[in-house]
Amino acid sequence: MRYALVPMDRSHLEGVLAIERACFRQPWSEQVFVDALYNDTVSLIVAQAEDGRVLGYAALSVILDEGSLDKIAVDPACRRQGVGEELLKVFLRFGRANLAFLTLEVRASNDAAIGLYEKLGFQTVGRRKNYYAQEHEDALLMTAEFPRIGVN
């Protein structure tokens, strides 16, 4: 499968929203994505197939030297093909160059995502009890730290 990782723009909204609805029980609205597109503290990227179809997307918020992976999702038909990993690696490269750490929350039952995050250097640092209240499920808080070379 051939695709490019590109900054998200309004032309990607339809594909992103379709994946959002397929992947999340409480999906972000179109307005949330539009607002994020025009927010200087948020970076949105998509994996775009050669035919223009959105295969996946990710959202990162940054405040000072702290990053938060707010969303990452891959079209269910395209999972287990490295798309999510490549999206996440973009933000990890940015983090190594610019951040002290990158954090995220993940459902405690999402073994596939947890495995990917651990593979890429995230460690579980906490648990948010009943974070997904509707489903009565905890979230794991995971963090990747980026040591600053030469900083005292």
Sequence and secondary structure as in RCSB ss.txt:
>XXXX:A:sequence
MRYALVPMDRSHLEGVLAIERACFRQPWSEQVFVDALYNDTVSLIVAQAEDGRVLGYAALSVILDEGSLDKIAVD
PACRRQGVGEELLKVFLRFGRANLAFLTLEVRASNDAAIGLYEKLGFQTVGRRKNYYAQEHEDALLMTAEFPRIG
VN
>XXXX:A:secstr
  EEEEE  GGGHHHHHHHHHHH SS   HHHHHHHHT TTEEEEEEEETTS EEEEEEEEEETTEEEEEEEEE 
GGGTTSSHHHHHHHHHHHHHHHH SEEEEEEETT HHHHHHHHHTT EEEEEEEEEEGGGTEEEEEEEEE   TT
  
